[in-house]
C-alpha cells in the first residue's frame, strides 16, 4: 500500500490516489488520524498499526508514504469537540512527526519539526540553502510565468529541466534540503522559487514519482 497523507479537500491528492489505485494507493486523512486502531512503538515501528482510508492496516504493509500537507489543522477535526480541536491538532502533528520519522518504508518527504512534508523554509532560508549548495539565486525574476522553468526532482529523476545545469542545480538543492520531492522554479540559470509540494497533475510526473515510491529505501 502507498498512503498519501493529505486532506480530503485536497483535490490534487484525491485525484492522485485515484490515478494510483491499481498500485494500492489510499488517502490517509485527518479523519483517519482521529480513528481508533493506531498502534505505534518507537522501538519497533514496523510492528504497529495505522488507519488508512478508514481501515486499520499493518505498518509492515505500507510500501511508502507520500506527505502532501505541512500540518493537520483544527478546522478539519469536525468529530472533535470544538473546544478541544486546537489541542488535538497539535497532538496529532506531534504524533505524525514521530510516526513518519520512524517508519521503515520510504517517506516522501520526511517531516521536520515544523512541517510534515519537509522543511518549512521561507524565501530567505531557501536562498541561504541555495548558497550553501552552490546554486545561483535569481533575485529579480520576470513577471511572466511563461518565462520561468519549473524543474521537478523525484528521487534521482529530474523532470522538465531546460538543460543539464538546471537539472544538476535542482538535484543539489534537493539533496541539501534532505528531500526527495522538490519543485524548483528557475530563470536564467538561477533559482527564484522552491516548493516541497510540487504540482503532481502531470501524468509523466505521477509515473516517475510512483516508480520512486515503489523502490526500496
JOGI-V693545 format. One record per residue. N is the residue number from 1. PHI is phi in whole degrees, -180 to 180 (* if undefined). OMEGA is omega in whole degrees, 0 to 359 (* if undefined). D_LAST is the distance of its C-alpha to the last C-alpha in whole Angstrom. Layout:
# JOGI-V693545
n:N phi:PHI omega:OMEGA d_last:D_LAST
n:N phi:PHI omega:OMEGA d_last:D_LAST
This chain:
# JOGI-V693545
n:1 phi:* omega:171 d_last:15
n:2 phi:-111 omega:180 d_last:14
n:3 phi:-94 omega:177 d_last:16
n:4 phi:-107 omega:182 d_last:17
n:5 phi:-81 omega:185 d_last:19
n:6 phi:-162 omega:176 d_last:22
n:7 phi:-80 omega:173 d_last:26
n:8 phi:-63 omega:181 d_last:28
n:9 phi:-87 omega:179 d_last:30
n:10 phi:-83 omega:185 d_last:27
n:11 phi:-64 omega:179 d_last:28
n:12 phi:-65 omega:180 d_last:25
n:13 phi:-68 omega:180 d_last:23
n:14 phi:-67 omega:176 d_last:25
n:15 phi:-67 omega:178 d_last:26
n:16 phi:-65 omega:178 d_last:22
n:17 phi:-60 omega:179 d_last:21
n:18 phi:-64 omega:180 d_last:24
n:19 phi:-67 omega:182 d_last:23
n:20 phi:-99 omega:185 d_last:20
n:21 phi:-58 omega:180 d_last:22
n:22 phi:-67 omega:178 d_last:22
n:23 phi:-91 omega:178 d_last:18
n:24 phi:83 omega:179 d_last:18
n:25 phi:-77 omega:179 d_last:18
n:26 phi:-149 omega:182 d_last:20
n:27 phi:-84 omega:174 d_last:21
n:28 phi:-107 omega:189 d_last:21
n:29 phi:-104 omega:176 d_last:24
n:30 phi:-62 omega:178 d_last:26
n:31 phi:-63 omega:177 d_last:28
n:32 phi:-64 omega:182 d_last:25
n:33 phi:-65 omega:180 d_last:25
n:34 phi:-94 omega:184 d_last:28
n:35 phi:-91 omega:176 d_last:29
n:36 phi:-70 omega:178 d_last:29
n:37 phi:127 omega:180 d_last:26
n:38 phi:-76 omega:173 d_last:24
n:39 phi:-134 omega:182 d_last:23
n:40 phi:-138 omega:174 d_last:21
n:41 phi:-114 omega:182 d_last:21
n:42 phi:-56 omega:179 d_last:19
n:43 phi:-77 omega:180 d_last:19
n:44 phi:-150 omega:185 d_last:17
n:45 phi:-62 omega:182 d_last:16
n:46 phi:-67 omega:181 d_last:14
n:47 phi:-86 omega:184 d_last:18
n:48 phi:-84 omega:180 d_last:19
n:49 phi:-132 omega:176 d_last:20
n:50 phi:-123 omega:175 d_last:20
n:51 phi:-112 omega:182 d_last:22
n:52 phi:-130 omega:182 d_last:21
n:53 phi:54 omega:176 d_last:24
n:54 phi:82 omega:183 d_last:27
n:55 phi:-119 omega:174 d_last:25
n:56 phi:-76 omega:182 d_last:24
n:57 phi:-131 omega:176 d_last:20
n:58 phi:-65 omega:177 d_last:18
n:59 phi:-58 omega:180 d_last:15
n:60 phi:-62 omega:180 d_last:14
n:61 phi:-86 omega:180 d_last:15
n:62 phi:-79 omega:177 d_last:12
n:63 phi:-83 omega:180 d_last:10
n:64 phi:-165 omega:173 d_last:9
n:65 phi:-130 omega:174 d_last:12
n:66 phi:-106 omega:181 d_last:14
n:67 phi:-97 omega:182 d_last:16
n:68 phi:-124 omega:178 d_last:19
n:69 phi:-148 omega:177 d_last:22
n:70 phi:-78 omega:184 d_last:22
n:71 phi:-166 omega:168 d_last:24
n:72 phi:-90 omega:182 d_last:26
n:73 phi:-109 omega:186 d_last:30
n:74 phi:-60 omega:184 d_last:33
n:75 phi:-64 omega:180 d_last:34
n:76 phi:-79 omega:192 d_last:32
n:77 phi:-92 omega:183 d_last:33
n:78 phi:-65 omega:180 d_last:36
n:79 phi:-82 omega:180 d_last:36
n:80 phi:-99 omega:177 d_last:36
n:81 phi:-54 omega:186 d_last:40
n:82 phi:-53 omega:182 d_last:40
n:83 phi:-68 omega:184 d_last:41
n:84 phi:-103 omega:190 d_last:38
n:85 phi:-65 omega:180 d_last:35
n:86 phi:-62 omega:179 d_last:35
n:87 phi:-64 omega:181 d_last:34
n:88 phi:-64 omega:179 d_last:32
n:89 phi:-61 omega:178 d_last:30
n:90 phi:-63 omega:179 d_last:29
n:91 phi:-67 omega:179 d_last:28
n:92 phi:-64 omega:178 d_last:26
n:93 phi:-64 omega:178 d_last:24
n:94 phi:-64 omega:179 d_last:24
n:95 phi:-63 omega:183 d_last:22
n:96 phi:-68 omega:175 d_last:20
n:97 phi:-60 omega:179 d_last:19
n:98 phi:-67 omega:183 d_last:18
n:99 phi:-67 omega:181 d_last:17
n:100 phi:-64 omega:180 d_last:14
n:101 phi:-67 omega:185 d_last:13
n:102 phi:-91 omega:185 d_last:13
n:103 phi:-57 omega:178 d_last:11
n:104 phi:-79 omega:181 d_last:8
n:105 phi:-86 omega:177 d_last:7
n:106 phi:-69 omega:177 d_last:6
n:107 phi:-127 omega:183 d_last:9
n:108 phi:-129 omega:350 d_last:11
n:109 phi:-92 omega:178 d_last:13
n:110 phi:-70 omega:186 d_last:12
n:111 phi:-77 omega:167 d_last:16
n:112 phi:-118 omega:180 d_last:19
n:113 phi:-69 omega:183 d_last:22
n:114 phi:-110 omega:184 d_last:24
n:115 phi:-156 omega:179 d_last:21
n:116 phi:-82 omega:185 d_last:19
n:117 phi:-123 omega:178 d_last:17
n:118 phi:112 omega:184 d_last:17
n:119 phi:-65 omega:178 d_last:20
n:120 phi:-94 omega:184 d_last:23
n:121 phi:-88 omega:173 d_last:25
n:122 phi:-86 omega:185 d_last:29
n:123 phi:-59 omega:181 d_last:30
n:124 phi:-64 omega:179 d_last:31
n:125 phi:-67 omega:176 d_last:28
n:126 phi:-68 omega:176 d_last:26
n:127 phi:-61 omega:179 d_last:29
n:128 phi:-65 omega:178 d_last:29
n:129 phi:-63 omega:178 d_last:25
n:130 phi:-62 omega:179 d_last:26
n:131 phi:-62 omega:180 d_last:28
n:132 phi:-67 omega:180 d_last:26
n:133 phi:-86 omega:180 d_last:24
n:134 phi:74 omega:182 d_last:27
n:135 phi:-112 omega:181 d_last:27
n:136 phi:-69 omega:178 d_last:30
n:137 phi:-119 omega:179 d_last:31
n:138 phi:-98 omega:183 d_last:34
n:139 phi:-83 omega:185 d_last:36
n:140 phi:-134 omega:180 d_last:38
n:141 phi:-71 omega:179 d_last:37
n:142 phi:-71 omega:178 d_last:39
n:143 phi:-75 omega:183 d_last:40
n:144 phi:-81 omega:180 d_last:39
n:145 phi:-59 omega:181 d_last:36
n:146 phi:-66 omega:180 d_last:36
n:147 phi:-85 omega:183 d_last:36
n:148 phi:-101 omega:175 d_last:33
n:149 phi:-114 omega:174 d_last:30
n:150 phi:-104 omega:181 d_last:26
n:151 phi:-96 omega:182 d_last:23
n:152 phi:-113 omega:176 d_last:20
n:153 phi:-98 omega:176 d_last:17
n:154 phi:-124 omega:184 d_last:14
n:155 phi:64 omega:179 d_last:11
n:156 phi:-101 omega:178 d_last:12
n:157 phi:-109 omega:179 d_last:15
n:158 phi:-118 omega:180 d_last:18
n:159 phi:-111 omega:169 d_last:21
n:160 phi:69 omega:176 d_last:25
n:161 phi:-76 omega:180 d_last:25
n:162 phi:-71 omega:179 d_last:29
n:163 phi:-161 omega:184 d_last:28
n:164 phi:-65 omega:180 d_last:26
n:165 phi:-66 omega:179 d_last:27
n:166 phi:-66 omega:178 d_last:26
n:167 phi:-63 omega:180 d_last:23
n:168 phi:-65 omega:180 d_last:22
n:169 phi:-63 omega:180 d_last:23
n:170 phi:-64 omega:179 d_last:21
n:171 phi:-65 omega:180 d_last:18
n:172 phi:-64 omega:179 d_last:19
n:173 phi:-67 omega:178 d_last:20
n:174 phi:-64 omega:179 d_last:17
n:175 phi:-63 omega:180 d_last:15
n:176 phi:-64 omega:180 d_last:18
n:177 phi:-80 omega:179 d_last:18
n:178 phi:74 omega:181 d_last:14
n:179 phi:-123 omega:177 d_last:13
n:180 phi:-101 omega:181 d_last:11
n:181 phi:-124 omega:185 d_last:14
n:182 phi:-155 omega:171 d_last:18
n:183 phi:-108 omega:182 d_last:21
n:184 phi:-121 omega:178 d_last:24
n:185 phi:-87 omega:187 d_last:27
n:186 phi:-131 omega:174 d_last:29
n:187 phi:-150 omega:176 d_last:33
n:188 phi:59 omega:179 d_last:35
n:189 phi:86 omega:180 d_last:32
n:190 phi:-117 omega:178 d_last:31
n:191 phi:-83 omega:177 d_last:29
n:192 phi:-128 omega:177 d_last:31
n:193 phi:-173 omega:183 d_last:28
n:194 phi:-142 omega:176 d_last:25
n:195 phi:-142 omega:175 d_last:23
n:196 phi:-88 omega:178 d_last:19
n:197 phi:-129 omega:184 d_last:20
n:198 phi:-68 omega:176 d_last:21
n:199 phi:-66 omega:182 d_last:24
n:200 phi:-114 omega:181 d_last:22
n:201 phi:-80 omega:179 d_last:25
n:202 phi:-72 omega:184 d_last:25
n:203 phi:-61 omega:182 d_last:24
n:204 phi:-68 omega:177 d_last:22
n:205 phi:-62 omega:177 d_last:20
n:206 phi:-59 omega:182 d_last:19
n:207 phi:-66 omega:180 d_last:18
n:208 phi:-64 omega:180 d_last:16
n:209 phi:-66 omega:178 d_last:14
n:210 phi:-60 omega:177 d_last:14
n:211 phi:-62 omega:179 d_last:12
n:212 phi:-66 omega:180 d_last:10
n:213 phi:-68 omega:181 d_last:9
n:214 phi:-76 omega:183 d_last:9
n:215 phi:-75 omega:176 d_last:6
n:216 phi:-67 omega:179 d_last:4
n:217 phi:-63 omega:* d_last:0
